[in-house]
């Protein structure tokens, strides 16, 4: 690939592809890196009839400026991205008016972003307009399915872009105008997670949830004021039913592995009535209830995946917000710039799991683009897992490389990592 002085990007509603292209060229352009002097960011103006992408352009610029201080950015606004004539006139006007291009300029257009109409007419204008005195012109697009950059003559400029362009999850959400709402938890359940690893490895998770034999039963911890919701305040626990509840061996193994402040039951399996009497701090109790109820699965996946997926950024429990809009991702994997979002639920109700599946597919695509992957980790049996997999693919228009559903039979550490690894290595076709 020959070097060039000016890179032209078409900014669409998803800023990630443009960031990937720009960061690659700034880091890996051949011959003389400093030859790339300017990045032209062609974005749409916000009007009654079209979505504006100026904020996306600014986000890309802000992130790139933090890494590449020597490059100059030029913003080019299009008033009507559906009009060929308007696009042509405004592109020529902005490029000529700038006085930055000359007969020595070497221009490269990457037409991955923006609308198809933008791509077509910006390409045609640069290629055919004689008023633009440009020494050399070249073109490329980002093949997101294969993670490679391809020139207009089908020559591969760069392969394996996930190894060449990196972005942290915090930078990724910032690129989309989001920020983190919560902080990392200071609750440490490491020893209890080790118990869950043992229970799952010994096929005893069913014992933990065996209600008929005093397994974990969330009904004991539901709010007396808000049915179907875990108790959020001390007075919402029903001390009568809790005093009669004697957890079985599997549940007690988990509880006894907790730090003392999180233990709801003593060594004899008796509920600690001091919780009701306001003699114990409520915050750790509230967290313990959430952990026993299902947050353990989130922590379990994070622990197992962190140990296995070296070279990945592995995160858990990120609440993300933009203005008054927010959502949560349970577990996050990032390699290069590819996002894998994981939603965890201990529910065995198919409809509830399916709802979580829809959400994780939407959220990962929203933040990570079409190349993002989504995983739904559940406790459903194999026949239900297969139905969920098929229905989520069909109902969302996804394919097997976009969504992976895991059931209770897939939760053993070795099988879990093997399935997710195979899923992540599955190439787009």
C-alpha positions in Angstrom: 0.0 0.0 0.0 1.4 3.4 -1.0 1.6 6.2 1.5 -0.8 9.1 1.3 -1.1 12.6 2.8 -4.9 12.8 3.3 -7.3 10.2 4.6 -11.0 10.8 3.9 -13.5 9.0 6.2 -17.3 8.9 5.9 -18.8 9.1 9.4 -21.9 7.0 10.0 -24.0 6.4 13.2 -21.5 3.8 14.3 -18.1 5.4 14.8 -16.1 2.2 15.5 -15.3 1.3 11.8 -13.9 4.7 11.1 -11.8 4.7 14.3 -10.4 1.3 13.4 -9.4 2.4 9.9 -7.8 5.7 11.1 -5.9 4.1 13.9 -4.6 1.4 11.7 -3.3 3.8 9.1 -1.8 6.1 11.7 0.1 3.2 13.2 0.9 1.1 10.2 1.1 3.2 7.0 4.2 2.2 5.1 7.3 4.2 4.4 6.8 7.4 6.3 4.2 7.6 9.1 4.4 11.4 9.2 3.3 11.6 5.6 -0.3 11.2 6.7 -1.0 14.8 7.6 -4.8 15.2 7.6 -7.9 13.2 8.3 -11.1 14.5 6.6 -14.2 13.5 8.5 -17.3 13.8 6.3 -20.4 13.8 8.4 -24.1 14.5 8.0 -25.8 17.6 9.4 -28.6 17.0 11.8 -31.9 18.1 10.2 -35.6 17.2 10.2 -34.9 14.6 7.6 -31.6 13.0 8.6 -29.6 12.0 11.6 -26.5 14.1 12.3 -23.2 12.4 12.8 -21.1 15.4 14.0 -20.9 14.0 17.5 -19.6 10.7 16.2 -16.9 12.5 14.3 -15.9 14.5 17.4 -15.7 11.3 19.4 -13.4 9.7 16.9 -11.3 12.8 16.7 -11.0 13.0 20.5 -9.9 9.4 20.9 -7.4 9.6 18.0 -6.0 12.9 19.2 -5.2 11.2 22.5 -2.9 8.7 20.7 -1.8 10.6 17.6 -1.0 14.2 18.4 0.7 15.0 15.0 -2.3 14.6 12.8 -4.7 17.4 11.7 -8.5 16.9 11.5 -10.8 18.6 9.0 -14.6 18.4 9.6 -16.8 18.4 6.4 -20.5 18.7 6.9 -23.1 17.4 4.3 -26.5 19.1 4.5 -28.3 16.4 2.5 -26.8 12.9 2.3 -29.6 11.6 0.0 -28.9 14.1 -2.7 -26.1 13.3 -5.2 -25.8 16.9 -6.5 -25.6 18.3 -2.9 -23.0 15.8 -1.9 -20.9 16.5 -5.0 -21.1 20.3 -4.7 -20.4 20.4 -1.0 -17.5 17.9 -1.2 -15.8 19.9 -3.9 -16.5 23.2 -2.1 -15.0 22.1 1.2 -12.0 20.4 -0.3 -11.1 23.4 -2.6 -12.0 26.0 0.0 -9.7 24.5 2.6 -6.6 25.3 0.4 -5.0 22.3 2.0 -5.0 20.0 -1.0 -2.6 20.6 -3.8 -1.2 18.8 -6.9 1.2 17.1 -4.6 -1.6 15.7 -2.3 -2.1 12.0 -2.2 -5.7 11.2 -1.1 -7.1 7.9 0.3 -10.8 7.4 0.7 -12.1 4.7 3.0 -15.8 4.4 2.2 -16.8 2.0 5.0 -18.9 4.4 7.1 -21.8 6.6 6.2 -24.7 5.7 4.0 -24.5 3.9 0.7 -25.5 7.1 -1.1 -22.7 9.0 0.6 -20.1 6.4 -0.3 -21.2 6.2 -3.9 -21.2 10.0 -4.6 -18.2 10.9 -2.5 -16.2 8.2 -4.3 -17.5 9.4 -7.7 -16.7 13.0 -6.9 -13.1 12.3 -5.8 -12.5 10.0 -8.8 -14.1 12.1 -11.5 -14.2 15.8 -10.6 -11.5 17.6 -12.5 -11.4 20.7 -10.3 -9.8 18.6 -7.6 -6.1 18.7 -8.3 -4.8 15.6 -6.6 -1.6 13.8 -7.4 -2.8 10.3 -6.4 -6.1 8.7 -5.4 -6.7 5.4 -3.7 -9.6 3.7 -2.0 -10.4 1.0 0.6 -13.1 -0.5 2.7 -13.1 -2.3 6.0 -14.2 -6.0 5.7 -15.7 -6.3 9.1 -16.7 -9.9 8.8 -13.1 -11.0 8.1 -11.4 -8.2 10.2 -9.3 -7.0 7.4 -8.8 -3.8 5.3 -9.1 -4.3 1.6 -8.2 -1.9 -1.3 -10.4 -1.2 -4.2 -8.6 -3.7 -6.4 -9.3 -6.4 -3.8 -5.7 -6.3 -2.5 -5.6 -7.0 1.2 -4.0 -4.0 2.9 -4.1 -5.6 6.3 -5.3 -8.9 7.7 -6.0 -9.9 11.3 -6.9 -6.3 12.3 -7.9 -7.5 15.8 -4.1 -7.9 16.5 -3.3 -4.5 15.0 -6.0 -2.1 16.4 -6.9 -2.1 20.1 -9.5 -0.2 22.1 -10.4 -0.6 25.7 -14.1 -1.1 26.7 -14.1 2.3 28.4 -12.8 3.9 25.2 -15.4 2.0 23.2 -18.3 3.3 25.1 -16.8 6.8 25.2 -16.7 6.6 21.4 -20.5 6.1 21.4 -21.1 8.9 23.9 -21.6 6.6 26.9 -19.9 6.5 30.3 -19.8 4.1 33.2 -22.4 4.6 35.8 -21.1 2.3 38.6 -17.7 1.4 40.0 -16.0 -1.9 40.4 -17.4 -3.8 43.4 -15.3 -4.2 46.4 -17.2 -7.4 47.4 -14.9 -10.4 47.3 -16.6 -13.8 46.8 -13.5 -15.6 45.6 -13.7 -18.5 48.0 -17.5 -19.0 47.3 -16.8 -19.0 43.6 -14.3 -21.8 44.1 -17.2 -23.7 45.8 -19.4 -23.1 42.8 -16.6 -24.3 40.5 -16.5 -27.5 42.6 -20.3 -27.9 42.6 -20.5 -27.5 38.9 -17.5 -29.8 38.3 -19.1 -32.5 40.5 -22.6 -32.0 38.8 -24.0 -30.8 42.1 -25.4 -27.4 40.9 -28.8 -29.1 40.8 -28.4 -29.8 44.5 -27.9 -26.1 45.2 -31.2 -25.3 43.5 -33.1 -28.4 44.8 -35.9 -26.6 46.5 -37.6 -29.8 47.7 -34.5 -30.6 49.6 -33.8 -27.2 51.1 -31.8 -25.9 48.2 -31.6 -22.2 47.4 -35.2 -20.8 47.2 -35.4 -17.1 46.3 -39.0 -17.0 47.7 -37.4 -16.8 51.2 -35.6 -13.6 50.2 -38.3 -11.8 48.3 -39.5 -8.4 49.6 -42.7 -8.5 51.7 -43.6 -5.2 50.1 -42.6 -5.7 46.4 -43.5 -9.3 45.3 -41.1 -11.0 42.9 -38.3 -8.5 43.9 -35.5 -9.4 46.3 -35.6 -7.6 49.6 -33.8 -4.2 49.3 -34.4 -3.1 52.9 -34.1 -4.9 56.2 -37.8 -4.6 57.0 -38.7 -6.4 53.8 -37.4 -9.8 54.9 -39.9 -12.3 56.4 -38.2 -13.5 59.6 -40.8 -16.2 60.1 -40.1 -18.1 57.0 -36.3 -17.5 57.2 -36.2 -18.9 60.8 -37.7 -22.1 59.4 -35.4 -22.4 56.5 -32.4 -24.8 56.9 -30.2 -24.7 53.8 -28.9 -27.9 52.5 -25.2 -28.9 52.2 -24.6 -27.3 48.9 -26.0 -23.9 49.9 -24.2 -24.0 53.2 -20.8 -24.8 51.5 -21.2 -21.6 49.5 -22.3 -19.5 52.6 -19.5 -20.8 54.8 -17.0 -19.8 52.2 -18.1 -16.2 52.4 -16.5 -13.6 54.6 -18.3 -13.5 57.9 -20.1 -10.2 57.2 -21.8 -11.8 54.2 -23.0 -15.0 56.0 -26.7 -15.1 56.4 -26.7 -18.4 58.3 -24.5 -19.7 61.1 -22.5 -23.0 61.0 -25.6 -24.9 62.1 -27.7 -23.6 59.3 -29.7 -21.2 61.4 -30.6 -17.8 60.0 -28.9 -15.0 61.8 -31.8 -13.1 63.4 -29.5 -10.2 64.2 -30.0 -9.2 60.6 -33.7 -8.5 61.3 -32.9 -6.9 64.7 -30.7 -4.2 63.1 -27.6 -5.5 64.8 -25.7 -6.1 61.6 -24.8 -3.8 58.7 -27.4 -4.2 56.0 -25.3 -3.5 52.9 -23.3 -6.7 53.0 -26.5 -8.7 53.7 -28.1 -7.2 50.7 -25.1 -8.0 48.5 -25.0 -11.6 49.9 -28.7 -12.1 48.9 -28.0 -10.9 45.4 -24.9 -13.2 45.2 -26.8 -16.3 46.3 -29.7 -15.5 44.0 -27.7 -15.4 40.8 -24.9 -12.8 40.8 -22.6 -15.8 41.5 -23.0 -16.8 37.8 -21.7 -13.5 36.7 -18.7 -13.7 39.1 -18.2 -17.4 38.1 -17.9 -16.6 34.4 -15.7 -13.6 35.0 -13.3 -15.8 37.1 -13.2 -18.7 34.6 -12.8 -16.5 31.5 -10.1 -14.3 33.1 -8.0 -17.4 33.8 -8.5 -18.7 30.3 -8.6 -15.8 27.9 -5.2 -14.2 28.1 -4.8 -11.3 25.7 -8.4 -10.2 26.3 -9.8 -7.5 28.4 -12.3 -9.3 30.7 -14.7 -7.2 32.8 -17.8 -7.7 34.8 -20.9 -5.7 35.9 -20.7 -2.4 33.9 -23.7 -0.1 34.2 -23.5 2.2 31.2 -25.4 5.5 30.7 -25.9 8.3 28.3 -28.1 11.2 29.5 -31.1 9.5 31.2 -30.6 6.2 29.2 -28.7 3.3 30.8 -28.2 -0.4 30.6 -26.0 -3.1 32.1 -23.6 -5.7 30.7 -22.8 -8.6 33.1 -19.5 -9.8 31.6 -17.5 -8.3 28.8 -14.7 -9.6 26.6 -12.7 -7.4 24.3 -10.0 -8.5 21.9 -8.5 -5.8 19.7 -11.7 -3.9 19.0 -14.2 -6.8 18.9 -16.7 -6.8 21.7 -18.3 -9.9 23.2 -21.1 -9.2 25.7 -22.3 -11.9 28.1 -25.7 -11.9 29.8 -26.1 -14.2 32.8 -29.3 -15.5 34.2 -30.0 -18.4 36.6 -33.6 -18.5 35.5 -34.8 -21.8 33.9 -37.9 -20.1 32.4 -37.5 -20.0 28.6 -39.4 -16.8 28.1 -37.3 -14.9 30.7 -34.1 -16.2 29.2 -35.2 -15.3 25.7 -35.9 -11.8 26.8 -32.4 -11.5 28.1 -31.1 -12.9 24.8 -32.8 -10.2 22.8 -31.4 -7.6 25.1 -27.7 -8.8 24.9 -27.8 -9.1 21.1 -29.1 -5.5 20.9 -26.7 -4.1 23.4 -23.6 -5.6 22.0 -24.5 -4.6 18.5 -25.3 -1.1 19.7 -21.8 -0.7 21.2 -19.7 -3.0 19.2 -21.3 -2.9 15.7 -22.3 -5.8 13.5 -19.1 -7.7 14.3 -19.9 -7.9 18.0 -20.7 -11.2 19.6 -23.4 -12.0 22.2 -23.5 -14.8 24.7 -26.4 -15.8 26.9 -25.4 -18.0 29.9 -28.4 -19.8 31.6 -29.3 -22.8 33.6 -31.8 -24.3 31.1 -31.6 -27.9 30.1 -30.1 -28.9 26.7 -33.4 -29.2 24.8 -34.5 -25.8 25.9 -31.1 -24.4 25.1 -31.3 -25.6 21.5 -34.7 -24.0 21.1 -33.5 -20.7 22.6 -30.5 -20.8 20.2 -32.7 -21.4 17.2 -35.4 -18.9 18.1 -33.0 -16.1 18.9 -31.2 -16.6 15.6 -34.5 -16.6 13.7 -36.3 -13.8 15.6 -33.4 -11.4 15.5 -32.0 -12.2 12.1 -28.8 -13.2 13.7 -26.7 -16.2 12.8 -24.7 -18.7 14.8 -21.7 -16.4 14.8 -23.6 -13.6 16.5 -25.3 -15.4 19.4 -24.3 -18.3 21.6 -26.7 -19.8 24.2 -25.2 -21.8 27.1 -27.2 -24.1 29.3 -26.5 -25.8 32.6 -24.7 -28.6 30.8 -22.2 -26.1 29.4 -21.1 -24.5 32.7 -18.2 -26.7 33.6 -15.0 -24.5 33.3 -13.4 -26.6 30.5 -16.6 -26.9 28.5 -17.5 -23.3 29.0 -14.2 -22.0 27.7 -14.1 -24.4 24.8 -17.6 -23.4 23.6 -16.9 -19.7 23.9 -13.5 -20.0 22.3 -14.9 -21.9 19.4 -17.7 -19.3 19.1 -15.2 -16.4 19.0 -13.0 -18.2 16.4 -16.1 -18.9 14.2 -15.5 -16.7 11.1 -18.2 -14.7 9.5 -19.2 -16.2 6.2 
